Amino acid sequence: MLRVQDLTPDWILSGQVEDGAFEAAYAASKAWERALVKAAVAGMYAWLEPRGIRWAGTEQITGQGLRIYTAHSPRNWAVVHIPKACAAPSLIVASVIPLLAAGVWPVIVVLEENPAQQTTLMTLELSGVETAFALSKTKLQDSLCYFAGLKESGPGIVVSIDTAPASIQGLERAEEEKNLLLGLPCPRQAGIWLEDEGIDLQALAFAHPELEFLLGSKHDHRQNLTGRWKQINGRWADFLGKRFDAAWVPAGRIQDALTAFSLVFGPGQESLWIWPWYTTVLAGYTRLGFSKA
């Protein structure tokens, strides 16, 4: 198993977050904040299929008389890059758990320096990340290029929330012998449909500080909304006509909402975020064998 020092140059090691900083961030956080992060972690594991340290192989005989062999392996290492503007608790959990669930180790997180990163470190602690580096914005980009081009440690995966530099976009190939560079879009806007079954707005504000929220309802709730919270009145059909990165709606409306939005959550899932296509499969590679049965 690879060690962190086998992967990282000295100029990155100088920005390593000390173990005591994780412990201090956890102790300084509020119980309800930790509960929301734990709920997000549990939600991600409930959705994903944890593979363990080594993925299992399978053998299948089809109705057409073919025998198919598959062997799955996790990548050797993973590095997740998180800019300051996208360091929301929900996004941190969603970016690291698919890697851990796939059995990739080590999983390293590289953060853009942020004086107010207590919540970030607490989230990493609860997510199971043991190694993080805090770098300047320039060094964050340099780190992304460095890890994407790393060749000595076997195939890894480099995950970047928001946009990866155009100069290394050509490395975005999920080939077995190459590193995979994966860009995760940072969400910008979400919709909330308010009815009798309430959505916890305080939980949303904590877990998704990067989002602008549009609150829809057929009634005028007369809420004093400012900043990134805006009220939009109208019919449910009008709400479905909007363009949102995600929506929070009553449980009974989720199936209907999925006809319009690719990501929908119900009450109690305010702290969760998921990129639906970012699964454990992307954190590994598959080998195939075909023969006659």
Phi, psi and omega in degrees: 000137182289150174258154180302318182293342176285341186257335193249137175281168184299324184290342173271321181302330181295342180259014184295137177281128182287152180303323181298332180291324176296314181296320180293321179295320178297314182294329183277347181281160179274153182300321182290330176292315178298323180297321179293320178294317178299322178295322178294318178298314179298320179297319179295316180292329177293327181279319182278166174251097180302131187259346183082192185288322181228125183290147182277153173269159180226160176222130186223138174251123184270167178292344179270005177085025177253143172253126183242126177252138175229142176226121183253137177225138174285156174291161189288334183197166178214144175229128180249125179257127185233107176289160185302322183290345183239023183270043177285145178307318182297320182287325178298311180300314183293335182274332185259330186295321177302328179289314179294321179295333179279353181088012177287136176202133005278158171247115183251139176246131176246119184253150166282135182307136181209117181303329182256068184247023179301313181296323179299313181292322177297320179294318178297319179301313182286339179279345180097014178273129184255344185229126178217150177233139177249117185234163173293166181300319180294314180291333175299315178293319178299320179296320179300315179295321181298308184291326179297329181263006182293129185240341190280345190248021179080174185292129176235184177228131179247117183251132180230120174283133185087211192261130175281150180303139182298334184293342181238017178298333183294347180275002184280069179226127184274052179275148186301319187269001183245158172287144177257126175258119186240120178263126178255122180293139177275120183294154184238325188216139179226153178250148177230128176255117186265127172220199182297326178278104193283152171258135183281101184290328178295319178295320178297317182297322179289313188281337186228061183293347181272348188271146165266130183252132173248117184264115180255148178192152174281353177247154175272109183278352177053041179276147176276089185256134180224171175061237185273011177248123180227143179259134176233122179264160179146189182277161176303319179298325177292320178299317180294341179277356179280168177247109180236150172287333177199163178220144172248122186220165174302151184305323182290348181253003186297313181299319178295319181295331180292346174287343183245328186236148181276348182219117184225136179235152176255180178303141182091352181245032184293333184270000188266142168223146179216135163267107192303334181268354183266094186239180178299336181299322181290342181272008180212196176216157184242135173253139186238145172225137180236142173204172172285144182290000000 
